[in-house]
């Protein structure tokens, strides 16, 4: 039985993720106390009515009860389950904005002050984040984008290949929180300063051809593909089902986009399971 624990920062999208998993056929329970989870899992395994996919959310709203989550996970690992932990994260600034938009205080902060609550919760969840199979930064996500991410990860559970998520980004807006590997494309000449290319992006042929024309770009791509091919089996053997690769440049519009597109093409040709996101491209184009 596929058993998924959905957790993460308040405001990062736990409830939306759980609802989408329910749409995908999961039997879902929100905020189940950790000590009850193994018993719940056994009941699901014995039931003739529960489907073979179950998801629960766990978060810090339960106070001291949350501390037993680690013993619970150890117990679940001894059971006949395909255990998976999805951790949703977002930047402090985005979380503060989301709480203000819905006019809610933070559930962890006794004073109701949002930022201190976020910091307290982040510290409390760090160990669980380190244990997660999937860590997803939802800072740039709306509800529809979150649903698509859940679909990509969980609608094809039979596919046991490593999911490689490539994210292009601009350093001026920060490194993606969920990146496992980050590579800086600012060693490549910047098309921003080439006549006729400033308003184009790495999706346009002139910019793409320019960025890929350099020998060091081709060398970088070849070495990165080789490294991913070598490391992918080790990630899977360590029960890490997702590898997030951040490709950055100054603004996230030219070099990082072109290189991310080419990396996506090369890894796809190798038969790997790859997704691609251009985090800051729309923001840069609208500047």
Secondary structure, DSSP 8 states (H G I E B T S, - for coil): -EEEEEEE-TTSSHHHHHHHHHHTT-EEESS--HHHHHHHHHHHHH-SSS-SEEEEE--GGGGGGGGGHHHHHHHHHTSS-EEEEEEEE--HHHHHHHHHHHT---SS-TT--HHHHHHHHHHHHHHHHHH-SEEEE-TT--HHHHHHHHHHHHTTTT--S-EEEEEEEEGGG---TT-SEEEE-TTS--GGGSTTTTT--TTSHHHHHHHHTSHHHHHHHHHHHHHHHHHHHHHHHTT--EEEEEEEESSSSSHHHHHHHHHHHHHHHTT-EEEEEESSHHHHHT-
